[in-house]
């Protein structure tokens, strides 16, 4: 179930920084697969075919047009001046990357320079990565601490536990080292790790494997009310959700709580596929609005479920979470409990350059199934209820007043 605000923040901080293992500093998240945040994204992945042959060429910048805009010509002039006159060596590809990063920073908050395609951004949207299955962070004493261990991974099978201290990697002392450096040391081949567990020093050799990130948790209450928590909408979220939903339905579930608190979004397709598990194809689920047209998207489901659904949301529920929430609220009649959602109604397109660097650009906005814009507005819950101080101080099932309200609604 949901944890305290502090526990949730710490978990999200760690989970948003995949340790390739995942690396997290105590003061600031610094993943080996670097990204500024686990965002909430609705991604339409595309690849830019760009030919770089030493200089940024005329045809690339003006996209084949015969006339160069004044602004583009100014950029070309200054680019060439920098390349010709800078006193040191220049990596032209890095210079272009820096220019694109600056362009992204001047646009809306959704548009951003992402860096390497091996970033956490991709790791978490894919839902899997190759690694040994641990998250690490650096504490105030300079120790490299295991923040968490993923289930059924090499680290888990070797007996490494949360709270263990990594002493050496490949025989080299890592105390005081930056977590990025430590993670790089684990990046290739077999990893030899010396660690301390309960004051006992141990050494293991671990080989990387594909680690599946679990984004769906489920359980059943005694009154046959199901509970499903979705932490992100990754590529493998639909598969996990469908399997766990089926298990709950096989146990004669008569109502369902879908917990999207803290879920910042993810793949548009994952949100659409999950909605199709509840709504038949006669139901619109969202609209996409570009500069020239608005297109309505429908569920691809074969049936509409007939049990009650309550969605739990908070101020961090965004993007794909808001698509699922709005569609089930408007088309299924689900009840929304919690506080107003984040309000991210834009869609980003991912572009990948030949050198593997990426940026995401806001290209469209999305509207709810009934044509409402939630951008910078959020979704107002049907039952507005803030987490109680009792829950924040002592996060137990009984103290989760938002969840208890959801159960009360379904039981009524």
C-alpha positions as CSV (number, residue, x, y, z in Angstrom):
1,X,0.0,0.0,0.0
2,X,1.1,3.6,0.0
3,X,3.9,4.7,2.2
4,X,4.5,7.9,4.1
5,X,5.3,11.1,2.1
6,X,9.0,10.8,3.1
7,X,9.2,7.1,2.2
8,X,7.5,7.7,-1.0
9,X,9.8,10.5,-2.0
10,X,12.8,8.4,-1.1
11,X,11.5,5.5,-3.1
12,X,10.7,7.6,-6.1
13,X,14.1,9.2,-5.9
14,X,15.8,5.9,-6.0
15,X,13.5,4.4,-8.6
16,X,13.9,7.3,-10.9
17,X,17.7,6.7,-11.0
18,X,18.3,3.3,-12.4
19,X,21.4,1.6,-11.1
20,X,22.8,-0.1,-13.8
21,X,22.9,-0.3,-11.8
22,X,21.0,2.6,-10.1
23,X,22.9,5.4,-8.4
24,X,21.5,8.0,-6.1
25,X,23.3,10.5,-4.0
26,X,21.7,11.6,-0.8
27,X,21.5,15.2,-1.6
28,X,20.8,14.9,-5.3
29,X,19.8,12.1,-7.6
30,X,22.6,11.2,-10.0
31,X,21.8,8.1,-12.0
32,X,24.2,6.3,-14.2
33,X,21.6,6.5,-16.9
34,X,21.2,10.2,-16.3
35,X,17.9,12.1,-16.6
36,X,16.6,15.1,-14.7
37,X,13.3,13.5,-13.5
38,X,11.0,10.6,-13.9
39,X,8.6,12.4,-15.8
40,X,5.5,11.9,-17.0
41,X,5.7,11.4,-20.5
42,X,3.5,10.5,-23.4
43,X,6.1,9.3,-25.8
44,X,5.8,8.9,-29.6
45,X,9.3,7.6,-30.4
46,X,10.9,8.8,-33.7
47,X,14.4,8.8,-35.1
48,X,16.0,11.8,-36.8
49,X,18.2,10.9,-39.8
50,X,20.8,13.6,-39.7
51,X,24.1,13.5,-41.6
52,X,26.9,15.3,-39.8
53,X,30.1,15.5,-41.9
54,X,32.4,17.8,-40.0
55,X,30.3,21.0,-40.0
56,X,26.6,21.8,-39.5
57,X,25.7,22.0,-43.1
58,X,23.3,24.4,-44.8
59,X,20.9,21.6,-45.8
60,X,20.6,20.2,-42.3
61,X,19.8,23.4,-40.6
62,X,17.4,24.7,-43.2
63,X,15.9,21.3,-44.0
64,X,16.3,21.6,-47.7
65,X,14.7,25.0,-48.1
66,X,16.3,27.4,-50.6
67,X,16.1,30.4,-48.3
68,X,17.8,30.7,-44.9
69,X,15.8,32.5,-42.2
70,X,17.7,35.4,-40.6
71,X,17.8,33.6,-37.3
72,X,19.2,30.4,-38.9
73,X,21.8,32.4,-40.8
74,X,22.9,34.1,-37.6
75,X,23.3,30.7,-35.9
76,X,25.3,29.5,-38.9
77,X,27.5,32.5,-38.9
78,X,28.3,32.2,-35.2
79,X,28.8,28.5,-35.4
80,X,31.3,28.9,-38.1
81,X,33.0,31.7,-36.2
82,X,33.3,29.6,-33.1
83,X,34.7,26.6,-35.0
84,X,37.2,28.8,-36.9
85,X,38.4,30.9,-34.0
86,X,38.2,29.0,-30.8
87,X,41.7,28.5,-29.5
88,X,41.3,24.9,-28.5
89,X,40.0,21.7,-30.0
90,X,36.3,21.5,-30.8
91,X,34.1,18.4,-30.9
92,X,31.5,19.6,-33.5
93,X,29.0,16.9,-32.5
94,X,29.2,18.0,-28.8
95,X,28.9,21.6,-29.9
96,X,25.7,20.9,-31.8
97,X,24.3,18.9,-28.9
98,X,24.9,21.9,-26.6
99,X,23.1,24.1,-29.1
100,X,20.1,21.8,-29.2
101,X,20.1,21.6,-25.4
102,X,20.0,25.4,-25.2
103,X,17.0,25.4,-27.7
104,X,15.1,22.9,-25.5
105,X,15.7,24.9,-22.4
106,X,14.2,28.0,-24.0
107,X,10.9,26.2,-24.7
108,X,8.1,24.8,-22.4
109,X,8.8,22.6,-19.4
110,X,7.9,19.4,-21.3
111,X,10.6,20.0,-23.9
112,X,14.0,19.0,-22.7
113,X,17.4,17.7,-23.7
114,X,17.6,14.1,-22.5
115,X,21.3,13.2,-23.2
116,X,22.3,9.6,-23.9
117,X,19.7,7.1,-25.2
118,X,20.9,4.8,-22.3
119,X,19.4,7.3,-19.8
120,X,17.0,6.5,-17.0
121,X,14.4,8.1,-19.2
122,X,14.5,5.1,-21.5
123,X,15.2,2.5,-18.8
124,X,12.0,3.3,-17.0
125,X,9.9,3.7,-20.1
126,X,11.2,0.4,-21.4
127,X,10.6,-1.3,-18.0
128,X,13.8,-3.3,-18.1
129,X,17.5,-2.9,-18.2
130,X,20.7,-5.0,-18.1
131,X,22.3,-4.9,-14.7
132,X,22.9,-6.7,-11.4
133,X,19.7,-5.4,-9.8
134,X,20.6,-2.9,-7.1
135,X,20.2,0.8,-6.4
136,X,22.9,2.6,-4.5
137,X,23.4,6.0,-3.0
138,X,26.2,7.8,-1.0
139,X,25.5,8.7,2.6
140,X,27.0,11.6,4.6
141,X,30.0,9.5,5.7
142,X,30.9,8.8,2.1
143,X,29.7,5.1,2.2
144,X,28.2,3.6,-0.9
145,X,25.0,2.1,0.4
146,X,22.5,-0.3,-1.2
147,X,19.2,1.5,-1.4
148,X,17.2,-1.4,-2.6
149,X,17.5,-4.8,-4.3
150,X,15.3,-5.9,-7.1
151,X,13.6,-9.3,-6.7
152,X,15.1,-12.3,-8.5
153,X,18.2,-10.6,-9.8
154,X,21.9,-11.5,-9.4
155,X,22.3,-9.3,-6.4
156,X,19.1,-10.7,-4.8
157,X,20.2,-14.3,-5.4
158,X,23.7,-13.5,-4.0
159,X,22.2,-12.3,-0.7
160,X,22.9,-8.6,-1.0
161,X,20.4,-6.7,1.2
162,X,19.1,-3.1,1.5
163,X,21.4,-1.2,3.8
164,X,24.5,-3.2,3.0
165,X,27.6,-1.1,2.4
166,X,29.6,-1.5,-0.8
167,X,33.3,-1.5,0.2
168,X,35.1,-2.5,-3.1
169,X,34.2,-2.9,-6.7
170,X,36.6,-5.0,-8.9
171,X,39.0,-4.9,-5.9
172,X,39.1,-1.1,-5.7
173,X,38.0,0.8,-2.5
174,X,35.0,2.9,-3.3
175,X,34.6,4.8,-0.1
176,X,34.2,8.5,-0.8
177,X,33.8,8.0,-4.5
178,X,31.0,9.6,-6.5
179,X,28.1,7.2,-7.2
180,X,28.4,7.7,-10.9
181,X,32.0,6.6,-10.8
182,X,31.1,3.5,-8.7
183,X,28.3,2.6,-11.1
184,X,30.7,3.0,-14.1
185,X,33.0,0.5,-12.4
186,X,30.1,-2.0,-12.5
187,X,29.2,-1.3,-16.1
188,X,31.2,-3.9,-17.9
189,X,31.4,-7.7,-17.7
190,X,31.4,-9.6,-14.4
191,X,31.3,-7.4,-11.3
192,X,33.2,-8.4,-8.2
193,X,31.7,-6.7,-5.2
194,X,33.0,-6.6,-1.6
195,X,30.3,-5.5,0.8
196,X,29.5,-5.3,4.5
197,X,26.4,-7.0,5.9
198,X,25.8,-6.9,9.7
199,X,29.5,-6.0,10.3
200,X,30.5,-9.1,8.2
201,X,32.6,-8.5,5.1
202,X,31.5,-10.6,2.1
203,X,32.6,-10.9,-1.6
204,X,30.5,-12.0,-4.5
205,X,31.0,-12.0,-8.3
206,X,27.9,-11.1,-10.3
207,X,27.0,-11.3,-13.9
208,X,24.6,-8.9,-15.5
209,X,21.1,-10.1,-16.5
210,X,18.0,-8.4,-17.8
211,X,16.2,-6.9,-14.9
212,X,12.4,-6.3,-15.2
213,X,11.2,-3.3,-13.3
214,X,7.9,-3.9,-11.7
215,X,5.4,-1.1,-12.1
216,X,2.2,-2.8,-10.8
217,X,1.4,-4.1,-7.4
218,X,-1.8,-5.8,-6.4
219,X,-3.7,-7.3,-3.5
220,X,-7.2,-8.3,-2.5
221,X,-9.0,-7.2,0.6
222,X,-11.2,-9.6,2.6
223,X,-14.4,-8.0,1.2
224,X,-13.3,-8.9,-2.3
225,X,-12.2,-5.4,-3.2
226,X,-9.2,-5.4,-5.4
227,X,-6.3,-3.0,-5.1
228,X,-3.8,-2.2,-7.9
229,X,-1.0,0.4,-7.6
230,X,0.7,1.6,-10.8
231,X,3.9,3.5,-10.4
232,X,4.6,4.3,-14.0
233,X,3.3,3.5,-17.5
234,X,6.2,1.7,-19.0
235,X,6.3,-0.6,-22.0
236,X,5.8,-3.7,-19.8
237,X,3.1,-2.1,-17.5
238,X,0.2,-3.3,-19.6
239,X,1.4,-6.9,-19.4
240,X,1.8,-6.8,-15.7
241,X,-1.5,-5.0,-15.2
242,X,-3.5,-7.4,-17.3
243,X,-2.0,-10.4,-15.5
244,X,-2.7,-9.1,-12.0
245,X,-6.2,-7.8,-13.0
246,X,-7.0,-11.3,-14.3
247,X,-5.8,-12.8,-11.0
248,X,-8.1,-10.5,-9.0
249,X,-11.1,-11.1,-11.3
250,X,-10.5,-14.9,-10.9
251,X,-11.0,-14.4,-7.2
252,X,-14.5,-12.9,-7.7
253,X,-13.4,-9.3,-7.3
254,X,-16.5,-7.1,-6.9
255,X,-14.8,-3.7,-6.9
256,X,-11.4,-2.2,-7.7
257,X,-9.1,0.6,-6.4
258,X,-6.6,1.8,-8.9
259,X,-3.9,3.8,-7.1
260,X,-2.1,6.3,-9.3
261,X,-0.8,8.5,-6.5
262,X,2.8,9.6,-7.3
263,X,2.5,8.2,-10.9
264,X,4.0,10.8,-13.2
265,X,3.0,9.2,-16.4
266,X,4.9,7.3,-19.2
267,X,3.9,5.8,-22.5
268,X,0.6,6.9,-24.1
269,X,0.2,3.4,-25.6
270,X,0.3,1.8,-22.1
271,X,-2.4,4.1,-20.8
272,X,-4.5,3.4,-23.9
273,X,-4.1,-0.4,-23.6
274,X,-5.0,-0.4,-19.9
275,X,-8.1,1.6,-20.5
276,X,-9.0,-0.9,-23.2
277,X,-9.2,-3.6,-20.4
278,X,-12.2,-1.7,-18.9
279,X,-14.0,-0.1,-21.9
280,X,-15.3,-1.4,-25.1
281,X,-14.5,0.1,-28.5
282,X,-17.6,2.4,-28.5
283,X,-15.9,4.6,-25.9
284,X,-13.6,7.6,-26.7
285,X,-10.7,7.8,-24.2
286,X,-8.9,11.0,-25.2
287,X,-8.2,13.5,-28.0
288,X,-5.0,14.7,-29.5
289,X,-4.9,18.3,-30.7
290,X,-2.2,19.5,-33.1
291,X,-1.8,22.9,-34.8
292,X,-4.1,21.8,-37.6
293,X,-6.6,19.2,-36.3
294,X,-8.1,17.4,-33.3
295,X,-8.3,13.6,-33.5
296,X,-10.3,11.3,-31.2
297,X,-8.9,8.0,-30.0
298,X,-11.1,5.1,-28.9
299,X,-10.7,2.1,-26.7
300,X,-9.8,-1.1,-28.5
301,X,-11.5,-3.2,-25.8
302,X,-14.2,-5.9,-26.4
303,X,-16.2,-5.3,-23.3
304,X,-17.0,-2.8,-20.6
305,X,-16.5,-4.1,-17.1
306,X,-19.4,-3.9,-14.6
307,X,-17.8,-3.6,-11.2
308,X,-17.2,-0.3,-9.4
309,X,-13.8,1.5,-9.7
310,X,-12.3,4.2,-7.6
311,X,-9.1,5.9,-8.6
312,X,-6.7,7.4,-6.0
313,X,-4.8,10.5,-7.2
314,X,-2.6,13.2,-5.9
315,X,-0.7,16.3,-7.0
316,X,2.0,14.1,-8.6
317,X,-0.4,12.1,-10.7
318,X,0.3,13.4,-14.2
319,X,0.2,12.9,-17.9
320,X,-0.7,9.2,-18.7
321,X,-2.1,9.0,-15.2
322,X,-4.5,11.8,-15.9
323,X,-5.5,10.2,-19.2
324,X,-6.5,7.0,-17.4
325,X,-8.2,9.0,-14.6
326,X,-10.2,11.2,-16.9
327,X,-11.3,8.4,-19.3
328,X,-12.5,6.2,-16.5
329,X,-14.2,9.1,-14.8
330,X,-16.0,10.3,-17.9
331,X,-16.6,7.1,-19.7
332,X,-16.9,4.4,-17.0
333,X,-18.3,6.4,-14.2
334,X,-15.4,5.7,-11.9
335,X,-15.0,7.8,-8.7
336,X,-11.9,9.8,-8.2
337,X,-10.6,10.3,-4.7
338,X,-7.7,12.4,-3.4
339,X,-6.4,15.8,-4.4
340,X,-6.2,17.7,-7.7
341,X,-3.8,16.1,-10.2
342,X,-0.7,17.7,-11.6
343,X,-2.2,19.0,-14.9
344,X,0.1,17.9,-17.7
345,X,-1.8,18.0,-20.9
346,X,1.0,18.1,-23.4
347,X,2.5,15.3,-25.5
348,X,6.2,15.0,-26.2
349,X,7.9,13.4,-29.2
350,X,11.3,11.8,-28.7
351,X,14.1,12.5,-31.2
352,X,17.3,10.5,-31.4
353,X,20.4,11.9,-33.1
354,X,23.1,9.8,-34.8
355,X,25.4,10.0,-31.8
356,X,22.7,8.5,-29.5
357,X,21.8,11.8,-27.9
358,X,18.1,12.5,-27.4
359,X,15.7,15.4,-26.9
360,X,12.0,15.5,-26.4
361,X,9.8,18.2,-28.0
362,X,6.3,19.2,-27.1
363,X,4.4,18.7,-30.4
364,X,0.7,18.3,-29.4
365,X,-1.7,18.6,-26.5
366,X,-4.2,16.1,-25.3
367,X,-7.8,16.6,-24.2
368,X,-10.1,14.3,-22.2
369,X,-12.6,12.1,-23.9
370,X,-15.2,14.9,-23.6
371,X,-12.8,17.5,-25.0
372,X,-11.6,19.2,-21.8
373,X,-8.1,20.5,-21.4
374,X,-6.5,19.7,-18.1
375,X,-3.1,21.4,-18.9
376,X,-2.0,23.5,-15.9
377,X,-5.4,22.8,-14.4
378,X,-5.4,19.2,-13.3
379,X,-8.3,16.9,-12.6
380,X,-10.6,17.7,-9.7
381,X,-11.4,14.6,-7.6
382,X,-15.0,13.7,-7.0
383,X,-14.1,13.3,-3.3
384,X,-11.4,15.8,-2.3
385,X,-9.5,14.4,0.7
386,X,-5.9,15.1,1.8
387,X,-3.8,12.4,3.5
388,X,-4.1,12.7,7.2
389,X,-1.4,13.7,9.6
390,X,-1.8,10.3,11.3
391,X,-0.9,8.6,8.0
392,X,2.1,10.8,7.5
393,X,3.4,10.1,11.0
394,X,2.5,6.4,10.9
395,X,1.8,5.1,7.4
396,X,-0.4,2.1,8.0
397,X,-3.3,0.7,6.0
398,X,-5.7,1.8,8.6
399,X,-4.3,5.3,8.6
400,X,-4.5,5.7,4.8
401,X,-7.7,7.8,4.9
402,X,-7.7,8.2,1.1
403,X,-7.7,4.4,0.6
404,X,-10.2,3.9,3.4
405,X,-12.5,6.4,1.7
406,X,-12.2,4.5,-1.6
407,X,-13.0,1.2,0.2
408,X,-16.0,2.8,1.8
409,X,-17.3,4.0,-1.6
410,X,-17.0,0.5,-3.1
411,X,-18.5,-1.2,-0.1
412,X,-21.5,1.1,-0.2
